[in-house]
């Protein structure tokens, strides 16, 4: 198993990595498949069928918009929002696609995306089938994709063959520290005398030159921090119809007024931590640019804890942000490999729970924690998210998702602090906690896994 830090942390757009970024990538990949196919000459139109969680919460998560953008040739990391929206408006008006290397295709964003509320496809709760149809609407080329969380996609053939996404397909024998469990990670750290971040960096160096690693990590943090700052500066209502107001700027302004006064409570530092996370997730809910960490729905936790470290921790060193990210990515890779980061597969324990474990590990690392203390920090944070459901109101990544990132960040800091008070020895290993999360997700009712069929999504006060 090898999951690069640059796959754990990917630039993309909101509101969802699995429901927005994944389907956008799948649509763009299908165009490439069509270009290379003998069927392209017979293709006259495109139809996209969403299944499982993609159907149930696709409207709120803007999956239909994402598919249209993908068919226009956009990919999550290189999209320019204003230009993309103009082209999407043109597509709605003309209902024609003219991708390079393919004949003009009919595609109506309002009718060519089918929300199928039947049973999910067998490979994953997030499935979509993209088909090119001839003039008689008979499929001439079809591919089934699964959006497996964090913006990752696999085809049905890859899923059936139990193949990892291409980003994870590197030969781990080339990695000097090929750990696929926390126990293996700790053994290798002890034998090598290296930190978790140093081992992760050495594994990355198999793929990337050292200067490229440093530049890439700097870009990730810059994008995260830019997102925090945008979220702290903006006001107004979030889209989607719930009329949820942005709160991050107002809370930030209150905290600034209290700074240095005798009215600030000691726990106001926790409010700073929460507001950093909420700022990111308000941007995500608005469809802005975010960094998966490890998903869009959980994108606020890691940057919030890094900002907390830089702005509020004694002895903080900006040069150590790279160690934070590498450590967090190592933990995120273990969770994805041995369980899931998909809300549609594991509930929110797989999203905010995973993000909290990653952030706890990263913070523990930059505060001087040993590998054993770092593993303990991740376990504490994940353990106290077990069983958390994914029940977004109206299928929107707003309630409870925005506040939940703030609480996930506070749990991460508490977990790191507790771990640093010990020597790293503890009762429940991280591997067992990850296994418990996987088992809980498997047994959790589908109603609580990003379908908006239960929980908070159906328990609203009467207006």
Secondary structure, DSSP 8 states (H G I E B T S, - for coil): ----HHHHS-EEESS-IIIIIHHHHHHHHHHHHHHTSGGGGG--EEEEEEEEHHHHSTTTTTHHHHHHHHHTT--GGG--HHHHHHHHHHHHHH-EE--TTS--EE--TTTSEEE--S---TT-SEEEEEEEE-TTS-EEEEEEEEEEETTEEEEHHHHHTT---GGG-S-GGGSTT---SHHHHHHHHHHH---HHHHHHHHHTTTS-HHHHHHHHHHHHHHHHHHHHHHHH--SB-SSSS--B--HHHHHHHHHHHTTSTT--TTHHHHHHHHHHHHHHHHHHTT-EEE-SS-STTTHHHHHHHHHHHHHSTT--GGGHHHHHHHHHHHHHHHHHHS---HHHH-GGGTHHHHHHHHHHHHHHHTT--HHHHHHHHHHHHHTTTT--B--GGG-S-TTHHHHHHHHHHHHHHHHHHHHTS-S--SS-HHHHHHHHHHHHHHS-GGGBSS-SSGGGG-----
